[in-house]
Amino acid sequence: MSIIREKKTMAKKILIIEDEPTLLDKLAEKLRGDGYVVSTAMDGEVAWEKVRSEKPDLVVLDIMLPNLDGLSLCRMIRNESSTAKIPIIIVTARNNEVDKIIGLESGADDYLVKPFGLGEFLARVRAVLRRPQGEDPLQQEEISSQDIRLNMTSRRLFKGDEEIKLSNKEFDLLAELMRNRNAVLSRDLILTKVWGYDYFVDKRTVDVHVRWLREKIEDDPSTPRRIVTVRGVGYRFEG
């Protein structure tokens, strides 16, 4: 009996925030069947109180919610120190690239478009929960990908054994892209994160700095494989 109690204590806690009762029940049933401890909410304000009081290991969050929408709630979770590191999966009926980017830029770890299979849903939950949550990428001493190493303390870039000289803005841009590996970053977001504002700098400045970075880190800058262009949106670092 003591072993059973220990397993229950170790089970991951998941909060599902969804205002469609049928879907909410299906997701909760699927997760409970896989051994997770599940709580639910159908209202954004109620959900916020549950996030703060329960400190779940994962939040599954619909965008369209009464009283407080999912994107606002996502930002609130990220902006409060006690909840900032809780992983978030957004589920929504909105199926276009811009909405996905907005969701990810609001702090979500993953994004599922309705309708989706319960098997895919469970696989996404498992994948997000497997990711290490303890280390803050902003505090990493070094960020690496394949043969690229970016030392945050000394602000030096190495490709293999060779040091590559970067300007301050090139370094900051590469660091932001590498911290968000495989996520699409819009030009607006890059301007805000790297330049600190988005009014007096032309968006083409981002494109110019990306071109300079490609000339320094890509094996073939004319066919980039590390920093990939997402047409009409921005850039994604793939390593």
N, C-alpha and C positions, 0 to 999 in steps of 0.2 A: 504493500500500500504506500509506503514512503517513496518508492520509485515513481509511482503514478503521480503523487502530489508534486514531486520535483519536476516532472515533465510539464505539468500544467503551469507551474510557476515560471518555467523557462519559455513558454509559448509566447510568440510575438503578438503584440496588441495592435490591431488595425481599426481605424475609425473610417467608416464609409459615410460620405456626405452626399446624398442623392435624394432628389425630391420626387422621383418616379418610384412608387411603392413596389411595383412588380420587379423592376430591375434591382432595387435595393435588396429585396428579399433573396433574389437569385444570387447576387454577389456575396451577400452575407452567408448564405447556405454553402456556397462553394468554398469560401474561406474557412468556415467552421469545419467543413468536412476534411480540410487539409490540415487541421490542427491549430488554426489561429484563434485567438480570442478577439471577438468582433463586437464593436459598439457602433451605433448608427445615429445619424441626424438627418433631418429633412429641411432644415432651416439654417441659413448662414450664421445668424447671431447665436443660435443654440449651439451650432457646431464650434464656433470660436470658444465658447465657454468650455466645451468638452475637450478641445485641444489643449487648453491651458490647464484644466484640472486633471485630465487623464494622461497627458504626455504619451500619446501612442507611439509605436515604433514606425508606423506608416499611416499616412492620410490618403484616402482615395476620394478625390474631390471633383464634383460636377461643377461646371461653370455657371449654368443657369440655376440660381437658387433664389428663394424668396428672402426679402429683408437685407441680405448681404450677398453680393454675387461672389462666385468662386475665385475670380482673379483678384479681387480686393482681399478676400480671405487669405489667399495664397501669399500676398505681399505682407499681410499682417503677421502671418506665421513666421515668415522670413525675417521680419523686422524686430521681433521680440526675442531677446537673448535666450530665454528659457525654452523656446520652441524652434529656434532658427535652423537647427540641424535635423529636424524631423523630415524624412523623405516624403515627397508628394507626387502622386500620380493623378494627373487631370484626365477626366473622362468627359466627353462632350459630343454633341451632334454636329458641331462646327467642323467642316472638313475642307479647310484650305490652308495654304502655307503660312499666310499672315497670322491667322489665329493660333496656329501651332507655335509660331515664333513668339507671339505675345504671351502665350502660356508659359513657355520655357523661360522667357525673359522675366516673367513675374516670379520665378523661383521654382517652377515645377521640375522634377527629376525625369518625368516621362509623360507621354501624352497618348491617350487611346481615343479613337474616334468611334462613336456609336454608328451602327451596331457592330459589336465585336463578339467573338466566341469566348466562352467561359474558360476554355483551355488556354487561349492566348492571354486572357486577363490574369490567370493564375501564374503563367510563365513570367509575365511582366512584374507581378508582385514579388515573385521569388528572386528575379534578377535585381530589382531595386534593393531588396532587403540584404542581398549578398554584398552590395557595394559598401566599402568601408566608410563609416560616417564620422569617425573621431577626428580626422585630420582636416584642418581648415586649409584649403589650397592657398589662401592668402598668406599663410604663415610657413609654407614650405620653403626650405632653404634652396632646394633645387627641383626643377621641373624637367622631366626628360621624356623623350619619345624617339624610339629607334636609336639613331646615332647622334641625336640632337640633345644637348644638355644646357639648360638655362639656369645659371646660378643667381638666385635672387639677392643674396647678400653682397656679392662682389659685382653684380650686374655685368656678368660676362657670359658670352655664348660660345659653346664648343660644338663643333661638328666632327665627331671622331676625336682625334687628338689635336685638331687644328682649332685655334681660337679665331672667331669671326668678329670683327669690329662692328658694333651697331651704334647708331645715334640713340639718344635718350628715348625719343618717340618710337623708333624702331623696336627698341628693347621692350618698352611698355606695351606696344601693340602685339608683339609676339607672345609676351607673357599672358596677355588677356586671351588671345586665341588658344594658347596651349592649356590654360586653366579650364577652358570650356571645350575641350576636345570633343569633336563630333557634333557639337551644337552649332546651329546657324546663328551668327551674330549680325544684326543689321548694321548698316553704316551709322544710323542715328545712335544706336547703343554704343558702338565703338567710339564715336566722337565724344559721347558723354563720359565713358569710362577712361579713355586714354587722354583726351584733350581737356576734359573737365567741363566742357560746355558745348553747345551745338549751334551757336548763333553766328559767330564771326569767323568760323572756319568752313570753307567749302567742303561738301561731302566728297568731292573728287580728291581731297587731300588723303583720305583713307585709301583710295585706289592707288595713288602714287606711292604711298608708304608700303602698301602690299606688294607693289611691283618691285620696289627696292629690296624688300625682304626676300621675295622669290629669287631675285638675282643672287642673293647671298646663301640661301639654304636649299634651294631646289637643285636637283641634278640636271634638270632641263627646264629652265624658267619658262620656256614657250609652251610646255606641257606640264603644268604644276600638279604634283601629287600630294603635297603636304598642305598647302593653303589653297583650298578649292573655292571657286566662285559659285555662289548660288544666285543665278541670274535674277536681277530685279530686286534682290533683297540684301545680300551682303556676302559674308565669307564663313567658311567652316574649316577648322584645322583637323586634318585626318592623320597627321603624323609623318 
